[in-house]
Amino acid sequence: MSDTVFGKILAGEIPAEFIHEDEHCVAIHDIHPQAPVHVLVIPRKPIPMLVDAQPEDQALLGHLMLVAGKLARELGVGDGFRLIVNNGESVGMTIHHLHLHVMGGRTYSEQGMA
């Protein structure tokens, strides 16, 4: 298991409320949400960054995407959400354990992004 905060959450060393849990991943609400709906989908396998994923991780990566879509629907943003994967500190990655941000609940113009 990874020694990151996500690894510690997965190991039960840091308490967290899972909004999704299966044999491949968990999902939690982001503690510093950037949108009305902001959840993190975290694989149990500690892949540091997307560029570190290997061909054998293909099914896991697809599973993470399906879980993200399922959660978006369940949380009421299935008709419009962003799915973000940061890769590297220069783009804001602070925890080196691959994870997906599912963000929604604001319109495109409210997000201030092009």
N, C-alpha and C positions, 0 to 999 in steps of 0.2 A: 504494500500500500504506500502511496505517496506521503511525503512529510509536509505537504501543503495543507492549508486550511480545509480544502475539499477532502483530502485524504483523511484528515482527522475527523471530519464530519462522517465520512463513510465508515470509519473505524469505530464510531460511537464515542470518540474522545471529546467532541464538541457537539452539544445538543442542537438538533435542527428538526423542524417539522417538515417531513416529506409530503409534498402534494402529489407525487408520483413515485413509485418504487417498483422495480422489477429486477430480474437477475442481471441486467446489463447496465442500468442507470437509475439515478434518482433525480428528482426535481424539487427545487426549493424556491421560495420567494427571495428575490434579491434584497439584501439588507439596506442597500442604498439605491432604491428604484429611480430610474431615469424616465419612467412612463407610468401611467396609472396601473398597467399590468406589466410586470417585469419579473419573469421567472428565469431560473437557470436550470438547464438540463445538463447533468454531470455524469459522464460515464464512470462506471466502477473501475475500469481499467485506467491506470494513470498514464495517459499520453500527455507529455508536456505541452505540445503545441500541434496544430493541424499538420504542419510540415513534418512532424515526427511520426505521423500515422503511416502504417505499413499496408501493403496489399491485403494482408490477413485481417485488417481492421475495417474493410469495406462494409461488411454486414453490420457491424457496430455503428459505423457512421450513418448508414441508412436508417437504422433503428432510432438513433437520436433525432433525426429529422422527422420520422413518423411520430415519435413521442411529442416533439415540439408542436406539430400540427394538431395532435389530439388535445394537448393542453390549451392551445389557443382557442379551439372550439369550446372546450369546457369552461374556459374563463371569459367567454363572450367576445373574443376578438378574432374569431376565425375568419371574418370577412375582411380583415385588414390588420396585419402585424408585421413587424420586422424580425428577422432572424439574423443574429449577429454572432460571428466567430472572430474574436481577436487573435492575432498571431504575432506576438512580439511586443516588447515594451514600448516601441515607438508609436504604436497605435492604441496604447492604453491597457495592454494586458498586464495585470498585476499578480495573478495567480497562475503559475505554470502547471496547470492541469486542464487540459482541453475542456471547454464547456460552451454551451450555446445559450445566448441571451434571447429570450422570446419577449418582445416588447410591443405593446399595443395600447389602445384606449385613447389615442389622440389622432386627429386628422393630420394628413400630410402637411398642410400649411402650418399647423400648430407646432410641428416638430422642428420647424426652421431649417429644414434640410432640402437640398435639391435632389 
